[in-house]
Amino acid sequence: MTHDEVQKIMQMLAAAYPNFYKDKTAEAKTLALDIWAVALSDFPFGFIMAGIKKLVQTKTFPPT
């Protein structure tokens, strides 16, 4: 998965769980994006998107 794809996923999560992300600084968001980009680099975008879809459909709060 590319850095841009991870960014799209994080934007979706921020839209789905706005209260979790509202107080994060720009620096914290960038750091989280960079960490997740490395952690998810070996996974296909479609696989992660399927997981995000299920997460948003079934969970009121984001994972920690």
C-alpha positions as CSV (number, residue, x, y, z in Angstrom):
1,M,0.0,0.0,0.0
2,T,1.3,3.5,-0.8
3,H,1.6,6.5,1.5
4,D,-1.2,8.2,-0.4
5,E,-3.5,5.2,0.0
6,V,-2.9,5.2,3.7
7,Q,-3.7,8.9,3.8
8,K,-7.0,8.2,2.1
9,I,-7.8,5.5,4.7
10,M,-6.9,7.8,7.6
11,Q,-9.1,10.6,6.1
12,M,-12.0,8.1,5.9
13,L,-11.4,7.1,9.6
14,A,-11.3,10.8,10.6
15,A,-14.6,11.4,8.8
16,A,-16.2,8.3,10.4
17,Y,-14.8,9.0,13.9
18,P,-14.4,12.8,14.0
19,N,-14.3,13.2,17.8
20,F,-11.3,10.9,18.1
21,Y,-9.3,13.0,15.6
22,K,-10.5,16.5,16.4
23,D,-7.9,17.5,19.0
24,K,-4.9,16.0,17.2
25,T,-2.2,18.4,16.0
26,A,-1.0,18.5,12.5
27,E,2.3,17.1,13.7
28,A,0.6,14.2,15.4
29,K,-1.5,13.4,12.3
30,T,1.6,13.4,10.1
31,L,3.5,11.1,12.5
32,A,0.5,8.7,12.7
33,L,0.3,8.7,8.9
34,D,4.0,7.9,8.6
35,I,3.8,5.1,11.2
36,W,0.7,3.5,9.6
37,A,2.2,3.8,6.1
38,V,5.2,1.7,7.2
39,A,3.0,-0.7,9.2
40,L,0.6,-1.3,6.3
41,S,3.0,-1.2,3.4
42,D,2.9,-5.0,2.8
43,F,-0.9,-5.1,2.6
44,P,-3.0,-4.5,-0.6
45,F,-5.2,-1.4,-0.5
46,G,-8.4,-3.4,-1.2
47,F,-7.8,-5.7,1.8
48,I,-7.4,-2.8,4.2
49,M,-10.5,-1.0,2.7
50,A,-12.6,-4.2,3.3
51,G,-11.4,-4.1,7.0
52,I,-12.2,-0.4,7.3
53,K,-15.7,-0.9,5.9
54,K,-16.4,-3.6,8.4
55,L,-15.0,-1.6,11.2
56,V,-17.1,1.5,10.4
57,Q,-20.2,-0.7,10.0
58,T,-19.8,-2.5,13.4
59,K,-17.9,-0.2,15.8
60,T,-19.0,3.1,17.3
61,F,-15.5,4.0,18.4
62,P,-12.2,3.7,16.5
63,P,-9.6,1.1,17.5
64,T,-6.8,2.4,19.7
